[in-house]
Every structure is written in C-alpha cells, then in structure tokens.
Amino acid sequence: MEDDIQEEMLSEFRERRVGGWQILQLAAGTGLAVYAVWAGILMPGFRRVPLKLQVPYMPASRAQVCNVMTLLKGRSGGIADLGSGDGRIVLEACRQGFSPAVGYELNPWLVRLARFHAWRAGLHRRVSYQREDLWKVDLSTYKNVTVFLAPSVLSLLQKKLLAELPEDALIVAGRFPFPDWTACKLEGEGADRAWAYRIQELRRRYQSQDTKSLVLN
Ligand SMILES: C[S@@+](CC[C@H](N)C(=O)[O-])C[C@H]1O[C@@H](n2cnc3c(N)ncnc32)[C@H](O)[C@@H]1O
C-alpha cells in the first residue's frame, strides 16, 4: 500500500518536471524580489542621487566602531556621521561625550531604526538622526566627522570637507581611506582599519597647490 503511494508520488513528480519556462519564471520572480528589497528597503530616497554616489548600507562592525572611537579619543564638541545607517557610530560617540551627535542618512527606514536604537538606549534626547542628503548638509559647525563610504564617493567628498569644516576639525574614515589624503593616524587592521585626518594639516599641505586638481581627479 505504502509502496503504491510512493510510486504514485514519484511518477507525479516525474510528470511535473520543471521546464525552461518555469525556470525563467522562477528567475524573474527571484530577481523581482531582490530588486524590491534593494529599492524598497536598502536604497529608498536615492532616486535623485547619481548612481556613482549611491552607497548601500553596510553597518560598521564592533571593531570598526571601536577603532573610530580610539581615533576620536581626547576630542570633544559636535560630531556628524555622514551616512549614519542604523546610528551605531552616533550612539557610541554620544556615550563618549560628543555633543551634538548627529547622523545624516537618506534611507528613511534606517533613520527610524537609528531613532529606535537611541530610544532603547535611553539616549534619544541626546542624539539626532536626520533624513538628509549628506551632500546638502552644511558641515561648518562640526569639529568631528565620521564617514563609512565607498572610495568613489570619498574622492568627491574631499572637496566638500576641505571647503566647509572648521580649522580644528578631525575626520575619521572607516573601511576605506580618502584616496588623495595622508592620514595623521590609523587604527586597526584589514577591513576594520580606520584613518584620521586633521583638516588643518591637509589645508596647510595643499595650500600652495591647486586644491581642485588634488581632490577632483
Ligand atoms: C556603508 S553604510 C555606513 C553606515 C554607518 N555609518 C555605519 O558605519 O554603520 C553607508 C550609509 O550611507 C548612507 N548614504 C549613502 N549616500 C548618502 C547620502 N547621499 N546622504 C545620506 N546618507 C547616505 C547609506 O544609506 C548607508 O546607510
């Protein structure tokens, strides 16, 4: 009896062999689902941002956050994380005494998540997460800036930082260094490495040179 049922199921399975059309449908469905997650959850708010400036969300590891904080040791004042994701760097900076501690992030889901994390940590009154395009933010009041962005974006960001930051500002980059700048200090190894740059040193160094050609190549 059982053998009959098994045989019946087996022959039914054989008859329902997946054909090319079904494989195509499966591939299209999977592609659509991946695109929906990409466009709806990971990259909303990026429609008006040129493709080469779009950086997907990839949160900093615990070691990366730790390395960034080590490079910021001894500093104070305001801090901005450009592309703040779920807000972990801003939250840790706030714990270390930086104020105001502000995150700028285009993805509304991540802004909400960051606010939730801050609320859960009891720090929601001491941090701020704003849904804003980092290219449109006025950075002139920030003595400390952190960035975890792609190299293509970093090379363009150099110009904005040099133009806007106050003379005593420190910039900390995680995962990728600024392509044209020399760091004054670095911390950590491999993918966890972070680089610190003093804006005063960079300006002094490039004072006699054509800044545009240095930062926009
Ligand atoms: C690699 S993640 C880093 C997230 C966070 N800083 C961290 O270290 O965990 C880069 C973030 O930058 C955001 N982002 C990219 N371009 C942006 C822009 N033009 N304005 C604001 N946020 C942006 C992305 O949505 C993403 O969350």
The ligand as a Gaussian input file, in Angstrom:
#p B3LYP/6-31G(d) Opt

LIG

0 1
 C       28.347000      51.768000       4.486000
 S       26.899000      52.431000       5.277000
 C       27.572000      53.022000       6.803000
 C       26.524000      53.125000       7.913000
 C       27.035000      53.625000       9.259000
 N       27.805000      54.856000       9.147000
 C       27.884000      52.582000       9.933000
 O       29.103000      52.727000       9.892000
 O       27.313000      51.616000      10.479000
 C       26.674000      53.921000       4.328000
 C       25.382000      54.634000       4.621000
 O       25.380000      55.877000       3.957000
 C       24.064000      56.147000       3.522000
 N       24.157000      57.132000       2.438000
 C       24.706000      56.934000       1.220000
 N       24.652000      58.070000       0.485000
 C       24.057000      59.002000       1.269000
 C       23.729000      60.380000       1.063000
 N       23.960000      60.994000      -0.090000
 N       23.160000      61.039000       2.094000
 C       22.898000      60.421000       3.272000
 N       23.174000      59.110000       3.510000
 C       23.751000      58.417000       2.529000
 C       23.526000      54.782000       3.099000
 O       22.115000      54.731000       3.110000
 C       24.151000      53.885000       4.157000
 O       23.282000      53.695000       5.239000

